[in-house]
């Protein structure tokens, strides 16, 4: 987490200066994005909450996204990352919603994505979605890489 906290500190400064808030829905990062944001003293000024949405049941229960709404959308995709970011933002009534969904490894997921595949979504004053392919099967390194990419996506958009 040592590498993630400096990014989170920059995010915190911008969110506090703007008096803006954020909520996070993450999957394969397992809470690293939220933990990084919460590691900054004063996080209660901008971080309203988050969820690890790792399974279909979690998606239904935590995000209130029924199977019918997922028709034509698969996990670990840009449309799903966009939906998660939008939904977490709406559920917490925050300025920003940040999401991550992917395949950490050591193998790919059941949808055909290789290990090291992740999609991140951002909903807010600016919307964005990106896909990252690390090409690595290292589960822990991918978790940190995905969290770093998601935090950097947020930071880039806060810098505009």
C-alpha positions as CSV (number, residue, x, y, z in Angstrom):
1,X,0.0,0.0,0.0
2,X,3.0,2.3,0.4
3,X,2.9,3.0,-3.3
4,X,-0.8,3.7,-3.3
5,X,-1.0,6.2,-0.4
6,X,0.9,9.0,-2.1
7,X,-1.7,8.9,-5.0
8,X,-4.5,8.8,-2.4
9,X,-3.0,11.9,-0.7
10,X,-3.1,13.9,-3.9
11,X,-6.7,12.7,-4.5
12,X,-7.7,13.7,-0.9
13,X,-6.2,17.2,-1.2
14,X,-8.2,17.8,-4.4
15,X,-11.5,16.3,-3.1
16,X,-11.2,18.3,0.2
17,X,-10.4,21.5,-1.7
18,X,-13.4,21.1,-3.9
19,X,-15.6,19.9,-1.0
20,X,-16.4,16.8,-3.1
21,X,-17.1,13.2,-2.0
22,X,-16.5,9.7,-3.4
23,X,-17.7,6.1,-3.1
24,X,-15.9,3.0,-4.4
25,X,-17.2,-0.3,-5.9
26,X,-14.3,-2.7,-6.4
27,X,-13.9,-6.3,-7.2
28,X,-10.5,-7.9,-7.9
29,X,-8.7,-5.2,-5.9
30,X,-10.4,-6.6,-2.8
31,X,-10.7,-3.2,-1.0
32,X,-7.2,-1.8,-1.8
33,X,-8.7,1.3,-3.5
34,X,-10.9,2.1,-0.5
35,X,-8.1,1.2,2.0
36,X,-5.7,3.6,0.1
37,X,-8.2,6.5,0.3
38,X,-8.9,5.7,4.0
39,X,-5.2,5.7,4.9
40,X,-5.1,9.4,4.5
41,X,-5.9,11.3,7.7
42,X,-9.2,13.2,7.3
43,X,-10.7,10.7,4.9
44,X,-14.2,11.2,6.5
45,X,-14.3,14.6,4.7
46,X,-14.5,12.9,1.3
47,X,-14.9,9.1,1.5
48,X,-18.5,8.1,2.1
49,X,-18.2,4.4,1.6
50,X,-17.4,1.5,-0.6
51,X,-18.1,-2.1,-1.4
52,X,-16.2,-5.2,-2.6
53,X,-18.5,-6.5,-5.3
54,X,-16.8,-9.8,-6.0
55,X,-19.7,-12.1,-6.7
56,X,-23.1,-12.1,-8.4
57,X,-24.7,-12.1,-5.0
58,X,-22.7,-9.1,-3.9
59,X,-23.7,-7.3,-7.1
60,X,-27.4,-7.9,-6.4
61,X,-27.3,-7.2,-2.6
62,X,-24.8,-4.4,-2.4
63,X,-25.3,-2.6,-5.7
64,X,-29.0,-3.5,-6.3
65,X,-28.2,-4.6,-9.8
66,X,-30.5,-7.5,-10.7
67,X,-29.6,-10.2,-13.3
68,X,-32.1,-8.6,-15.7
69,X,-30.1,-5.4,-15.7
70,X,-27.0,-7.3,-16.6
71,X,-28.5,-8.6,-19.9
72,X,-25.9,-8.0,-22.6
73,X,-23.2,-6.9,-20.0
74,X,-20.5,-9.2,-18.7
75,X,-18.3,-8.7,-15.6
76,X,-14.8,-7.4,-16.2
77,X,-15.9,-5.2,-19.1
78,X,-16.0,-1.5,-19.6
79,X,-19.9,-1.4,-19.7
80,X,-19.9,-3.1,-16.3
81,X,-17.3,-0.8,-14.9
82,X,-19.3,2.2,-16.1
83,X,-22.5,0.7,-14.5
84,X,-20.7,0.0,-11.2
85,X,-19.3,3.5,-11.0
86,X,-22.6,5.1,-11.8
87,X,-24.5,2.9,-9.3
88,X,-22.1,3.4,-6.4
89,X,-22.2,7.2,-7.0
90,X,-26.0,7.1,-7.0
91,X,-26.4,4.8,-3.9
92,X,-24.1,7.1,-1.8
93,X,-25.2,10.4,-3.5
94,X,-21.5,11.3,-4.0
95,X,-19.9,13.6,-6.4
96,X,-17.7,10.8,-7.7
97,X,-18.1,7.0,-8.1
98,X,-15.1,4.9,-8.9
99,X,-15.2,1.2,-9.8
100,X,-12.9,-1.7,-10.7
101,X,-13.6,-5.1,-12.1
102,X,-11.1,-7.7,-13.4
103,X,-9.2,-11.0,-13.4
104,X,-6.3,-10.9,-11.0
105,X,-4.9,-14.4,-11.7
106,X,-3.2,-16.7,-11.6
107,X,-5.7,-17.8,-14.3
108,X,-8.2,-15.8,-16.4
109,X,-11.9,-15.5,-15.6
110,X,-14.8,-17.6,-16.9
111,X,-15.6,-14.8,-19.5
112,X,-12.4,-15.4,-21.4
113,X,-10.3,-12.6,-20.0
114,X,-6.7,-13.4,-19.3
115,X,-5.2,-12.8,-15.9
116,X,-4.1,-9.2,-15.6
117,X,-7.2,-7.8,-17.3
118,X,-9.2,-5.1,-15.5
119,X,-11.6,-2.3,-16.3
120,X,-12.1,0.8,-14.2
121,X,-14.9,3.2,-14.4
122,X,-15.4,6.7,-13.1
123,X,-18.7,8.6,-12.8
124,X,-19.0,12.2,-11.8
125,X,-18.4,15.6,-13.2
126,X,-16.3,13.7,-15.8
127,X,-17.0,10.1,-16.8
128,X,-14.3,7.8,-17.9
129,X,-13.6,4.1,-18.4
130,X,-10.3,2.3,-19.1
131,X,-9.1,-1.2,-19.6
132,X,-5.7,-2.4,-18.3
133,X,-3.9,-5.5,-19.5
134,X,-0.8,-6.3,-17.4
135,X,0.1,-9.5,-19.1
136,X,0.9,-11.0,-15.7
137,X,-0.5,-13.9,-13.8
138,X,0.8,-12.5,-10.5
139,X,-2.3,-12.1,-8.4
140,X,-1.0,-9.8,-5.8
141,X,0.9,-7.6,-8.3
142,X,-2.2,-7.3,-10.4
143,X,-4.3,-6.3,-7.4
144,X,-1.9,-3.5,-6.7
145,X,-1.6,-2.6,-10.3
146,X,-5.3,-2.4,-10.8
147,X,-5.7,-0.3,-7.7
148,X,-3.0,2.1,-8.8
149,X,-4.6,2.5,-12.3
150,X,-8.0,3.2,-10.7
151,X,-6.6,5.8,-8.4
152,X,-4.6,7.4,-11.2
153,X,-7.8,7.5,-13.4
154,X,-9.5,9.4,-10.6
155,X,-6.5,11.7,-10.0
156,X,-6.2,12.6,-13.7
157,X,-9.9,13.5,-13.8
158,X,-9.6,15.6,-10.6
159,X,-6.7,17.5,-12.1
160,X,-8.8,18.8,-15.0
